[in-house]
Structure formats: C-alpha cells, structure tokens
C-alpha cells in the first residue's frame, strides 16, 4: 500500500502534464469513453491511453471496459490527499496573515485621547 507522501507525489506528477489536466477537466463534466476524450486532441489514441493510464495509476480516475469501449470517470475523493496537503500548509499562513492584519489595523487606528 502506498503511503500518503507517495500518493501526493503521484497525483502531482500526473497533474503536471497539461494534457492530463485537460482530461481531468473533461471528466469533471461526467464519464467519457477514451475515444471521446481523444477526439479533440492532436495525438494518437495510443498516446491518450498512456495519459489515461498515468491518471489511473495516480488514483485520479477509474476506468471500466464494456465490450470494446473503455469508459473513464473521476475517482471519488481522488483529490482529497492534495486538498489535505494544501490545507496543512495554508492554515499556518492564514494565521500569520491574520496576525499581521491585526497589527496593521492597530497601527492605523487614530490615537484615542
């Protein structure tokens, strides 16, 4: 089983490619066949299949083959590991910025004498 850091690394590596981000955008509208995903792209079906495999290995999408058609869909909670990772880094910065805002507000208040 992958540890949390490995999962995050795989997700970011998968999302580093603009084609794969585009596939994720398309799948956010709902499931689609690999052929339909490949249609607007200027690359071979085999290249699109490789991108799909990277997304699947990262846990971002799931595929199902029925007959000759492979359908892709976003995996439930696929982005949860990176959301948690980002939130863990955002919270301390938000606290610091809130404290800075309070200091600046105190300094800008006119003296009450």
C-alpha positions, -999 to 999 in steps of 0.1 A, spaced: 0 0 0 12 35 -8 19 59 19 4 94 19 35 111 5 38 86 -24 1 92 -32 6 130 -33 37 127 -54 19 105 -80 -10 129 -81 11 160 -86 32 141 -112 1 132 -131 -13 167 -130 20 183 -141 11 175 -177 -14 199 -194 -30 171 -215 -38 151 -184 -52 182 -167 -74 187 -197 -86 151 -195 -95 157 -158 -113 189 -168 -133 169 -194 -141 141 -169 -153 166 -143 -184 170 -166 -190 133 -164 -178 99 -176 -165 96 -211 -151 69 -234 -114 71 -242 -122 76 -278 -143 106 -270 -115 120 -248 -91 116 -276 -113 132 -303 -104 168 -298 -67 161 -291 -40 163 -316 -24 130 -307 -28 93 -313 -53 72 -294 -23 52 -280 -9 84 -266 -42 93 -249 -44 57 -235 -10 63 -219 -22 95 -203 -53 77 -190 -30 50 -175 -10 77 -157 -42 92 -143 -55 58 -133 -22 48 -116 -23 81 -96 -58 72 -84 -75 102 -101 -97 83 -124 -113 48 -127 -119 30 -160 -143 3 -170 -143 -17 -202 -176 -29 -216 -171 -47 -249 -147 -26 -269 -154 6 -251 -133 18 -222 -151 45 -201 -133 68 -177 -146 87 -147 -132 107 -119 -125 86 -88 -145 97 -58 -123 116 -33 -94 114 -57 -82 149 -48 -85 145 -11 -48 138 -4 -37 170 -21 -65 190 -6 -53 179 29 -17 187 19 -26 222 7 -48 229 37 -20 218 61 3 245 46 -24 271 41 -36 272 77 -3 285 93 0 312 66 -36 323 72 -29 326 109 2 347 102 -16 369 78 -45 374 103 -20 384 130 -3 408 106 -36 423 97 -44 429 133 -10 446 139 -15 468 109 -51 477 119 -39 487 154 -12 509 139 -36 527 115 -62 535 142 -61 571 153 -50 577 189 -80 579 212 -71 607 237 
